[in-house]
Amino acid sequence: MKIKEKNDLRKKEVLELYKLLADKKLEMEKASIDLSVKKEKNLKKVKNIKRDIAQISSIIHEMELAKTEVLEEAKK
């Protein structure tokens, strides 16, 4: 995932990111099955999808932390 794509992800809503995360997980399952059946030739595809999943999860976590910090400051 390129820097521009990551910045575009940061502009999305959390629900959209969760949907994208679910899609990536399904894509990873399909790719790993295709790889085990020797249907997929690209051996790095599963690794790249796992990396994308981790990056999306990190962005979601950052957004949730920022949201809780704003709520805590509002309470003060």
N, CA, C and O atoms as a CHARMM CRD file, in Angstrom:
* protein
*
  304
    1    1 MET  N      0.84600  -1.16300   0.00000 PROA 1      0.00000
    2    1 MET  CA     0.00000   0.00000   0.00000 PROA 1      0.00000
    3    1 MET  C      0.89900   1.23600   0.00000 PROA 1      0.00000
    4    1 MET  O      1.82500   1.35500   0.80200 PROA 1      0.00000
    5    2 LYS  N      0.60200   2.13600  -0.90800 PROA 2      0.00000
    6    2 LYS  CA     1.41100   3.32800  -1.04800 PROA 2      0.00000
    7    2 LYS  C      0.97800   4.39900  -0.05700 PROA 2      0.00000
    8    2 LYS  O     -0.09800   4.30400   0.53400 PROA 2      0.00000
    9    3 ILE  N      1.79900   5.40100   0.12300 PROA 3      0.00000
   10    3 ILE  CA     1.54600   6.47100   1.07800 PROA 3      0.00000
   11    3 ILE  C      0.25300   7.20300   0.72600 PROA 3      0.00000
   12    3 ILE  O     -0.53100   7.54200   1.61200 PROA 3      0.00000
   13    4 LYS  N      0.03200   7.44300  -0.55300 PROA 4      0.00000
   14    4 LYS  CA    -1.17900   8.13900  -0.97700 PROA 4      0.00000
   15    4 LYS  C     -2.42200   7.33000  -0.61000 PROA 4      0.00000
   16    4 LYS  O     -3.42300   7.89400  -0.16900 PROA 4      0.00000
   17    5 GLU  N     -2.36000   6.01100  -0.79200 PROA 5      0.00000
   18    5 GLU  CA    -3.48600   5.14800  -0.43600 PROA 5      0.00000
   19    5 GLU  C     -3.74000   5.17400   1.07000 PROA 5      0.00000
   20    5 GLU  O     -4.88900   5.16800   1.51200 PROA 5      0.00000
   21    6 LYS  N     -2.65800   5.20200   1.85600 PROA 6      0.00000
   22    6 LYS  CA    -2.81100   5.27500   3.31300 PROA 6      0.00000
   23    6 LYS  C     -3.46500   6.58900   3.72000 PROA 6      0.00000
   24    6 LYS  O     -4.33000   6.60600   4.59600 PROA 6      0.00000
   25    7 ASN  N     -3.06200   7.67800   3.09800 PROA 7      0.00000
   26    7 ASN  CA    -3.65800   8.97800   3.41000 PROA 7      0.00000
   27    7 ASN  C     -5.13400   9.00700   3.02600 PROA 7      0.00000
   28    7 ASN  O     -5.94600   9.61600   3.72400 PROA 7      0.00000
   29    8 ASP  N     -5.48400   8.35400   1.92100 PROA 8      0.00000
   30    8 ASP  CA    -6.88900   8.26500   1.52700 PROA 8      0.00000
   31    8 ASP  C     -7.68200   7.45600   2.54600 PROA 8      0.00000
   32    8 ASP  O     -8.83900   7.77100   2.82600 PROA 8      0.00000
   33    9 LEU  N     -7.06500   6.41700   3.10100 PROA 9      0.00000
   34    9 LEU  CA    -7.73900   5.61000   4.11500 PROA 9      0.00000
   35    9 LEU  C     -7.98300   6.41400   5.39300 PROA 9      0.00000
   36    9 LEU  O     -9.00400   6.23800   6.05900 PROA 9      0.00000
   37   10 ARG  N     -7.05300   7.28200   5.72400 PROA 10     0.00000
   38   10 ARG  CA    -7.20600   8.09500   6.93100 PROA 10     0.00000
   39   10 ARG  C     -8.36500   9.08300   6.82100 PROA 10     0.00000
   40   10 ARG  O     -8.89000   9.54100   7.83600 PROA 10     0.00000
   41   11 LYS  N     -8.76100   9.41000   5.60400 PROA 11     0.00000
   42   11 LYS  CA    -9.86700  10.34500   5.38800 PROA 11     0.00000
   43   11 LYS  C    -11.23300   9.65800   5.44600 PROA 11     0.00000
   44   11 LYS  O    -12.25900  10.33400   5.51700 PROA 11     0.00000
   45   12 LYS  N    -11.25600   8.33400   5.41800 PROA 12     0.00000
   46   12 LYS  CA   -12.51500   7.58700   5.40900 PROA 12     0.00000
   47   12 LYS  C    -13.08000   7.46300   6.82500 PROA 12     0.00000
   48   12 LYS  O    -12.38700   7.67700   7.81900 PROA 12     0.00000
   49   13 GLU  N    -14.35100   7.11200   6.87400 PROA 13     0.00000
   50   13 GLU  CA   -15.02100   6.86600   8.14700 PROA 13     0.00000
   51   13 GLU  C    -14.60200   5.49400   8.69100 PROA 13     0.00000
   52   13 GLU  O    -14.12600   4.63400   7.94900 PROA 13     0.00000
   53   14 VAL  N    -14.78900   5.31300   9.98400 PROA 14     0.00000
   54   14 VAL  CA   -14.38800   4.06100  10.63000 PROA 14     0.00000
   55   14 VAL  C    -15.20000   2.88500  10.09100 PROA 14     0.00000
   56   14 VAL  O    -14.65900   1.79700   9.89400 PROA 14     0.00000
   57   15 LEU  N    -16.49700   3.09800   9.85200 PROA 15     0.00000
   58   15 LEU  CA   -17.33300   2.01300   9.34200 PROA 15     0.00000
   59   15 LEU  C    -16.87700   1.56500   7.95500 PROA 15     0.00000
   60   15 LEU  O    -16.90700   0.37200   7.65000 PROA 15     0.00000
   61   16 GLU  N    -16.46400   2.49100   7.12800 PROA 16     0.00000
   62   16 GLU  CA   -15.94600   2.15000   5.80600 PROA 16     0.00000
   63   16 GLU  C    -14.66700   1.32600   5.93200 PROA 16     0.00000
   64   16 GLU  O    -14.44000   0.38700   5.16900 PROA 16     0.00000
   65   17 LEU  N    -13.84000   1.69300   6.90400 PROA 17     0.00000
   66   17 LEU  CA   -12.59100   0.95500   7.11800 PROA 17     0.00000
   67   17 LEU  C    -12.86300  -0.46800   7.60500 PROA 17     0.00000
   68   17 LEU  O    -12.17200  -1.40800   7.20900 PROA 17     0.00000
   69   18 TYR  N    -13.87100  -0.62300   8.46500 PROA 18     0.00000
   70   18 TYR  CA   -14.23300  -1.96700   8.91900 PROA 18     0.00000
   71   18 TYR  C    -14.72400  -2.81900   7.75600 PROA 18     0.00000
   72   18 TYR  O    -14.40800  -4.00600   7.67600 PROA 18     0.00000
   73   19 LYS  N    -15.49700  -2.21700   6.85600 PROA 19     0.00000
   74   19 LYS  CA   -15.97400  -2.94700   5.68300 PROA 19     0.00000
   75   19 LYS  C    -14.79900  -3.34600   4.78600 PROA 19     0.00000
   76   19 LYS  O    -14.73800  -4.47500   4.29900 PROA 19     0.00000
   77   20 LEU  N    -13.87600  -2.42000   4.57500 PROA 20     0.00000
   78   20 LEU  CA   -12.68800  -2.70800   3.77000 PROA 20     0.00000
   79   20 LEU  C    -11.84900  -3.80700   4.41600 PROA 20     0.00000
   80   20 LEU  O    -11.29600  -4.66100   3.72400 PROA 20     0.00000
   81   21 LEU  N    -11.75800  -3.78100   5.74500 PROA 21     0.00000
   82   21 LEU  CA   -11.00900  -4.79000   6.47500 PROA 21     0.00000
   83   21 LEU  C    -11.63200  -6.17500   6.27700 PROA 21     0.00000
   84   21 LEU  O    -10.91600  -7.15500   6.06800 PROA 21     0.00000
   85   22 ALA  N    -12.95200  -6.25400   6.34100 PROA 22     0.00000
   86   22 ALA  CA   -13.64100  -7.52400   6.13300 PROA 22     0.00000
   87   22 ALA  C    -13.41200  -8.03400   4.70700 PROA 22     0.00000
   88   22 ALA  O    -13.21200  -9.23000   4.49600 PROA 22     0.00000
   89   23 ASP  N    -13.44300  -7.13100   3.74300 PROA 23     0.00000
   90   23 ASP  CA   -13.19700  -7.51700   2.35200 PROA 23     0.00000
   91   23 ASP  C    -11.78100  -8.05400   2.17400 PROA 23     0.00000
   92   23 ASP  O    -11.56700  -9.04500   1.47500 PROA 23     0.00000
   93   24 LYS  N    -10.81700  -7.39200   2.81100 PROA 24     0.00000
   94   24 LYS  CA    -9.42500  -7.83500   2.71100 PROA 24     0.00000
   95   24 LYS  C     -9.23800  -9.20800   3.34600 PROA 24     0.00000
   96   24 LYS  O     -8.46700 -10.02400   2.84100 PROA 24     0.00000
   97   25 LYS  N     -9.94300  -9.47000   4.45800 PROA 25     0.00000
   98   25 LYS  CA    -9.82700 -10.77600   5.10800 PROA 25     0.00000
   99   25 LYS  C    -10.38600 -11.88000   4.21600 PROA 25     0.00000
  100   25 LYS  O     -9.81500 -12.96700   4.13300 PROA 25     0.00000
  101   26 LEU  N    -11.50800 -11.59500   3.54800 PROA 26     0.00000
  102   26 LEU  CA   -12.05200 -12.57300   2.60900 PROA 26     0.00000
  103   26 LEU  C    -11.10900 -12.79100   1.43200 PROA 26     0.00000
  104   26 LEU  O    -10.93400 -13.91700   0.96500 PROA 26     0.00000
  105   27 GLU  N    -10.51000 -11.71700   0.96200 PROA 27     0.00000
  106   27 GLU  CA    -9.55500 -11.80700  -0.13100 PROA 27     0.00000
  107   27 GLU  C     -8.34400 -12.64000   0.27700 PROA 27     0.00000
  108   27 GLU  O     -7.81500 -13.40600  -0.52900 PROA 27     0.00000
  109   28 MET  N     -7.90100 -12.49200   1.53000 PROA 28     0.00000
  110   28 MET  CA    -6.76600 -13.25800   2.00800 PROA 28     0.00000
  111   28 MET  C     -7.10600 -14.74500   2.08600 PROA 28     0.00000
  112   28 MET  O     -6.28700 -15.59000   1.72700 PROA 28     0.00000
  113   29 GLU  N     -8.31300 -15.06500   2.55500 PROA 29     0.00000
  114   29 GLU  CA    -8.72800 -16.46000   2.61100 PROA 29     0.00000
  115   29 GLU  C     -8.71500 -17.08300   1.21900 PROA 29     0.00000
  116   29 GLU  O     -8.19100 -18.17800   1.01500 PROA 29     0.00000
  117   30 LYS  N     -9.30500 -16.36000   0.26400 PROA 30     0.00000
  118   30 LYS  CA    -9.37100 -16.86800  -1.10300 PROA 30     0.00000
  119   30 LYS  C     -7.97200 -17.03400  -1.68600 PROA 30     0.00000
  120   30 LYS  O     -7.69200 -18.03400  -2.34800 PROA 30     0.00000
  121   31 ALA  N     -7.09900 -16.07200  -1.45000 PROA 31     0.00000
  122   31 ALA  CA    -5.74000 -16.13500  -1.98300 PROA 31     0.00000
  123   31 ALA  C     -4.95300 -17.28500  -1.36600 PROA 31     0.00000
  124   31 ALA  O     -4.18300 -17.95100  -2.05800 PROA 31     0.00000
  125   32 SER  N     -5.14100 -17.52300  -0.07100 PROA 32     0.00000
  126   32 SER  CA    -4.40700 -18.61400   0.57000 PROA 32     0.00000
  127   32 SER  C     -4.90200 -19.96700   0.07400 PROA 32     0.00000
  128   32 SER  O     -4.11500 -20.90400  -0.07000 PROA 32     0.00000
  129   33 ILE  N     -6.20200 -20.07300  -0.18800 PROA 33     0.00000
  130   33 ILE  CA    -6.73400 -21.32200  -0.74000 PROA 33     0.00000
  131   33 ILE  C     -6.20700 -21.53300  -2.15600 PROA 33     0.00000
  132   33 ILE  O     -5.78300 -22.63200  -2.51500 PROA 33     0.00000
  133   34 ASP  N     -6.23900 -20.46300  -2.95700 PROA 34     0.00000
  134   34 ASP  CA    -5.71700 -20.55700  -4.32900 PROA 34     0.00000
  135   34 ASP  C     -4.23300 -20.91900  -4.33200 PROA 34     0.00000
  136   34 ASP  O     -3.76800 -21.65400  -5.20400 PROA 34     0.00000
  137   35 LEU  N     -3.50900 -20.40900  -3.37100 PROA 35     0.00000
  138   35 LEU  CA    -2.07900 -20.69900  -3.27700 PROA 35     0.00000
  139   35 LEU  C     -1.84600 -22.16900  -2.92200 PROA 35     0.00000
  140   35 LEU  O     -0.94600 -22.81100  -3.46500 PROA 35     0.00000
  141   36 SER  N     -2.65800 -22.69300  -2.01100 PROA 36     0.00000
  142   36 SER  CA    -2.47500 -24.08400  -1.59800 PROA 36     0.00000
  143   36 SER  C     -2.88400 -25.06500  -2.68700 PROA 36     0.00000
  144   36 SER  O     -2.38800 -26.19000  -2.73200 PROA 36     0.00000
  145   37 VAL  N     -3.78700 -24.63900  -3.56100 PROA 37     0.00000
  146   37 VAL  CA    -4.23900 -25.49600  -4.65300 PROA 37     0.00000
  147   37 VAL  C     -3.36700 -25.30100  -5.89300 PROA 37     0.00000
  148   37 VAL  O     -3.60000 -25.92200  -6.93000 PROA 37     0.00000
  149   38 LYS  N     -2.37800 -24.44700  -5.77600 PROA 38     0.00000
  150   38 LYS  CA    -1.45600 -24.11500  -6.87000 PROA 38     0.00000
  151   38 LYS  C     -2.15100 -23.35400  -8.00200 PROA 38     0.00000
  152   38 LYS  O     -1.70700 -23.38800  -9.15000 PROA 38     0.00000
  153   39 LYS  N     -3.23600 -22.67400  -7.66600 PROA 39     0.00000
  154   39 LYS  CA    -3.94400 -21.85700  -8.64500 PROA 39     0.00000
  155   39 LYS  C     -3.30500 -20.47300  -8.75400 PROA 39     0.00000
  156   39 LYS  O     -3.30900 -19.85300  -9.81800 PROA 39     0.00000
  157   40 GLU  N     -2.75900 -20.00500  -7.63700 PROA 40     0.00000
  158   40 GLU  CA    -2.12800 -18.68200  -7.57500 PROA 40     0.00000
  159   40 GLU  C     -0.62200 -18.83100  -7.77800 PROA 40     0.00000
  160   40 GLU  O      0.02000 -19.67000  -7.14500 PROA 40     0.00000
  161   41 LYS  N     -0.07400 -18.01800  -8.65700 PROA 41     0.00000
  162   41 LYS  CA     1.35300 -18.08300  -8.94900 PROA 41     0.00000
  163   41 LYS  C      2.16100 -17.10900  -8.08800 PROA 41     0.00000
  164   41 LYS  O      3.33700 -17.34600  -7.81200 PROA 41     0.00000
  165   42 ASN  N      1.52800 -16.01900  -7.66800 PROA 42     0.00000
  166   42 ASN  CA     2.22100 -14.98800  -6.90200 PROA 42     0.00000
  167   42 ASN  C      2.31600 -15.42200  -5.43800 PROA 42     0.00000
  168   42 ASN  O      1.31700 -15.40300  -4.71800 PROA 42     0.00000
  169   43 LEU  N      3.48900 -15.80400  -5.00600 PROA 43     0.00000
  170   43 LEU  CA     3.67300 -16.30600  -3.64800 PROA 43     0.00000
  171   43 LEU  C      3.60200 -15.20000  -2.59700 PROA 43     0.00000
  172   43 LEU  O      3.35200 -15.48200  -1.42500 PROA 43     0.00000
  173   44 LYS  N      3.81700 -13.95800  -2.99600 PROA 44     0.00000
  174   44 LYS  CA     3.81700 -12.84600  -2.04300 PROA 44     0.00000
  175   44 LYS  C      2.43900 -12.21200  -1.86800 PROA 44     0.00000
  176   44 LYS  O      2.29500 -11.27600  -1.08100 PROA 44     0.00000
  177   45 LYS  N      1.43800 -12.69200  -2.57200 PROA 45     0.00000
  178   45 LYS  CA     0.12200 -12.06700  -2.52900 PROA 45     0.00000
  179   45 LYS  C     -0.48100 -12.10800  -1.12200 PROA 45     0.00000
  180   45 LYS  O     -1.00300 -11.10300  -0.64000 PROA 45     0.00000
  181   46 VAL  N     -0.41000 -13.25800  -0.47100 PROA 46     0.00000
  182   46 VAL  CA    -0.96800 -13.39700   0.88400 PROA 46     0.00000
  183   46 VAL  C     -0.21500 -12.48500   1.85000 PROA 46     0.00000
  184   46 VAL  O     -0.82700 -11.85200   2.71100 PROA 46     0.00000
  185   47 LYS  N      1.09100 -12.41600   1.71200 PROA 47     0.00000
  186   47 LYS  CA     1.89900 -11.56100   2.58200 PROA 47     0.00000
  187   47 LYS  C      1.50600 -10.09600   2.42400 PROA 47     0.00000
  188   47 LYS  O      1.39100  -9.37000   3.41100 PROA 47     0.00000
  189   48 ASN  N      1.29900  -9.66500   1.18400 PROA 48     0.00000
  190   48 ASN  CA     0.91900  -8.27600   0.93000 PROA 48     0.00000
  191   48 ASN  C     -0.48100  -7.96300   1.46100 PROA 48     0.00000
  192   48 ASN  O     -0.72600  -6.87000   1.97200 PROA 48     0.00000
  193   49 ILE  N     -1.38800  -8.91800   1.33800 PROA 49     0.00000
  194   49 ILE  CA    -2.73600  -8.70500   1.85900 PROA 49     0.00000
  195   49 ILE  C     -2.70100  -8.62700   3.38300 PROA 49     0.00000
  196   49 ILE  O     -3.40300  -7.80800   3.97600 PROA 49     0.00000
  197   50 LYS  N     -1.89400  -9.47000   4.02000 PROA 50     0.00000
  198   50 LYS  CA    -1.74900  -9.41300   5.48400 PROA 50     0.00000
  199   50 LYS  C     -1.20900  -8.05600   5.92100 PROA 50     0.00000
  200   50 LYS  O     -1.64300  -7.50500   6.93200 PROA 50     0.00000
  201   51 ARG  N     -0.27200  -7.52600   5.16400 PROA 51     0.00000
  202   51 ARG  CA     0.29700  -6.21100   5.47600 PROA 51     0.00000
  203   51 ARG  C     -0.78700  -5.13400   5.35200 PROA 51     0.00000
  204   51 ARG  O     -0.87900  -4.24400   6.19700 PROA 51     0.00000
  205   52 ASP  N     -1.60000  -5.21600   4.30600 PROA 52     0.00000
  206   52 ASP  CA    -2.69200  -4.25600   4.13300 PROA 52     0.00000
  207   52 ASP  C     -3.67900  -4.32800   5.29700 PROA 52     0.00000
  208   52 ASP  O     -4.14700  -3.30200   5.79100 PROA 52     0.00000
  209   53 ILE  N     -3.99200  -5.55500   5.72900 PROA 53     0.00000
  210   53 ILE  CA    -4.91000  -5.74600   6.85800 PROA 53     0.00000
  211   53 ILE  C     -4.33200  -5.09900   8.11600 PROA 53     0.00000
  212   53 ILE  O     -5.05100  -4.43300   8.86000 PROA 53     0.00000
  213   54 ALA  N     -3.04700  -5.29400   8.35200 PROA 54     0.00000
  214   54 ALA  CA    -2.40300  -4.71500   9.53500 PROA 54     0.00000
  215   54 ALA  C     -2.41900  -3.19200   9.47100 PROA 54     0.00000
  216   54 ALA  O     -2.63600  -2.53400  10.48900 PROA 54     0.00000
  217   55 GLN  N     -2.19400  -2.62800   8.29900 PROA 55     0.00000
  218   55 GLN  CA    -2.18400  -1.17200   8.16200 PROA 55     0.00000
  219   55 GLN  C     -3.58200  -0.59200   8.37400 PROA 55     0.00000
  220   55 GLN  O     -3.73700   0.44700   9.01600 PROA 55     0.00000
  221   56 ILE  N     -4.59400  -1.26300   7.83400 PROA 56     0.00000
  222   56 ILE  CA    -5.97300  -0.79300   8.01800 PROA 56     0.00000
  223   56 ILE  C     -6.35700  -0.88600   9.48600 PROA 56     0.00000
  224   56 ILE  O     -6.98600   0.02500  10.02600 PROA 56     0.00000
  225   57 SER  N     -5.98200  -1.98500  10.13500 PROA 57     0.00000
  226   57 SER  CA    -6.27700  -2.14900  11.56300 PROA 57     0.00000
  227   57 SER  C     -5.59700  -1.06200  12.39200 PROA 57     0.00000
  228   57 SER  O     -6.18500  -0.54700  13.34300 PROA 57     0.00000
  229   58 SER  N     -4.37500  -0.71600  12.03900 PROA 58     0.00000
  230   58 SER  CA    -3.65300   0.33900  12.75600 PROA 58     0.00000
  231   58 SER  C     -4.33900   1.68800  12.59900 PROA 58     0.00000
  232   58 SER  O     -4.43600   2.45400  13.55800 PROA 58     0.00000
  233   59 ILE  N     -4.80900   1.97800  11.41000 PROA 59     0.00000
  234   59 ILE  CA    -5.50200   3.24600  11.16700 PROA 59     0.00000
  235   59 ILE  C     -6.79600   3.30400  11.96800 PROA 59     0.00000
  236   59 ILE  O     -7.12900   4.34300  12.53800 PROA 59     0.00000
  237   60 ILE  N     -7.52800   2.18800  12.01300 PROA 60     0.00000
  238   60 ILE  CA    -8.76300   2.13900  12.80600 PROA 60     0.00000
  239   60 ILE  C     -8.44500   2.38300  14.27200 PROA 60     0.00000
  240   60 ILE  O     -9.13800   3.15000  14.94100 PROA 60     0.00000
  241   61 HSD  N     -7.40100   1.73600  14.77200 PROA 61     0.00000
  242   61 HSD  CA    -7.02100   1.90000  16.18000 PROA 61     0.00000
  243   61 HSD  C     -6.62100   3.34200  16.48300 PROA 61     0.00000
  244   61 HSD  O     -6.99600   3.88200  17.52300 PROA 61     0.00000
  245   62 GLU  N     -5.86900   3.96300  15.59000 PROA 62     0.00000
  246   62 GLU  CA    -5.48400   5.36600  15.77100 PROA 62     0.00000
  247   62 GLU  C     -6.71400   6.27200  15.85100 PROA 62     0.00000
  248   62 GLU  O     -6.78100   7.17400  16.68700 PROA 62     0.00000
  249   63 MET  N     -7.67900   6.02100  14.97500 PROA 63     0.00000
  250   63 MET  CA    -8.89500   6.84200  14.95500 PROA 63     0.00000
  251   63 MET  C     -9.68700   6.67700  16.25200 PROA 63     0.00000
  252   63 MET  O    -10.20200   7.65000  16.80400 PROA 63     0.00000
  253   64 GLU  N     -9.77700   5.44500  16.72700 PROA 64     0.00000
  254   64 GLU  CA   -10.51100   5.20300  17.96200 PROA 64     0.00000
  255   64 GLU  C     -9.80800   5.83600  19.16200 PROA 64     0.00000
  256   64 GLU  O    -10.47100   6.36600  20.05400 PROA 64     0.00000
  257   65 LEU  N     -8.48200   5.78900  19.19500 PROA 65     0.00000
  258   65 LEU  CA    -7.74100   6.43800  20.27300 PROA 65     0.00000
  259   65 LEU  C     -7.92700   7.95700  20.24300 PROA 65     0.00000
  260   65 LEU  O     -8.11000   8.59000  21.28300 PROA 65     0.00000
  261   66 ALA  N     -7.88000   8.52200  19.05800 PROA 66     0.00000
  262   66 ALA  CA    -8.06600   9.96700  18.92800 PROA 66     0.00000
  263   66 ALA  C     -9.46700  10.36100  19.38500 PROA 66     0.00000
  264   66 ALA  O     -9.65200  11.40300  20.01300 PROA 66     0.00000
  265   67 LYS  N    -10.43500   9.53500  19.07000 PROA 67     0.00000
  266   67 LYS  CA   -11.82100   9.81500  19.45700 PROA 67     0.00000
  267   67 LYS  C    -11.96800   9.79200  20.98200 PROA 67     0.00000
  268   67 LYS  O    -12.63400  10.65700  21.55100 PROA 67     0.00000
  269   68 THR  N    -11.35000   8.80800  21.64500 PROA 68     0.00000
  270   68 THR  CA   -11.45500   8.73800  23.09900 PROA 68     0.00000
  271   68 THR  C    -10.71400   9.89000  23.76800 PROA 68     0.00000
  272   68 THR  O    -11.15600  10.38600  24.80400 PROA 68     0.00000
  273   69 GLU  N     -9.59400  10.32100  23.19100 PROA 69     0.00000
  274   69 GLU  CA    -8.85500  11.44800  23.75700 PROA 69     0.00000
  275   69 GLU  C     -9.67600  12.72300  23.67500 PROA 69     0.00000
  276   69 GLU  O     -9.66800  13.53200  24.60300 PROA 69     0.00000
  277   70 VAL  N    -10.37700  12.90400  22.58200 PROA 70     0.00000
  278   70 VAL  CA   -11.21600  14.10400  22.42500 PROA 70     0.00000
  279   70 VAL  C    -12.34600  14.07000  23.43600 PROA 70     0.00000
  280   70 VAL  O    -12.69100  15.10500  24.00800 PROA 70     0.00000
  281   71 LEU  N    -12.92700  12.90600  23.66800 PROA 71     0.00000
  282   71 LEU  CA   -14.02000  12.78500  24.64200 PROA 71     0.00000
  283   71 LEU  C    -13.52000  13.05100  26.05800 PROA 71     0.00000
  284   71 LEU  O    -14.21600  13.68300  26.85200 PROA 71     0.00000
  285   72 GLU  N    -12.32100  12.57300  26.37800 PROA 72     0.00000
  286   72 GLU  CA   -11.76400  12.79600  27.70800 PROA 72     0.00000
  287   72 GLU  C    -11.46200  14.27100  27.94400 PROA 72     0.00000
  288   72 GLU  O    -11.67700  14.78600  29.04100 PROA 72     0.00000
  289   73 GLU  N    -10.96000  14.95300  26.90800 PROA 73     0.00000
  290   73 GLU  CA   -10.67700  16.38400  27.04800 PROA 73     0.00000
  291   73 GLU  C    -11.96900  17.18200  27.17800 PROA 73     0.00000
  292   73 GLU  O    -12.00700  18.20300  27.86400 PROA 73     0.00000
  293   74 ALA  N    -13.01000  16.72200  26.53000 PROA 74     0.00000
  294   74 ALA  CA   -14.30200  17.41900  26.60600 PROA 74     0.00000
  295   74 ALA  C    -14.90000  17.30600  28.00900 PROA 74     0.00000
  296   74 ALA  O    -15.61600  18.20200  28.45500 PROA 74     0.00000
  297   75 LYS  N    -14.60800  16.21500  28.69500 PROA 75     0.00000
  298   75 LYS  CA   -15.13400  16.02000  30.04300 PROA 75     0.00000
  299   75 LYS  C    -14.47600  16.95600  31.06700 PROA 75     0.00000
  300   75 LYS  O    -15.07400  17.27400  32.09400 PROA 75     0.00000
  301   76 LYS  N    -13.25500  17.39100  30.78300 PROA 76     0.00000
  302   76 LYS  CA   -12.51000  18.22000  31.73900 PROA 76     0.00000
  303   76 LYS  C    -13.03900  19.59400  31.80400 PROA 76     0.00000
  304   76 LYS  O    -12.52400  20.41800  32.56000 PROA 76     0.00000
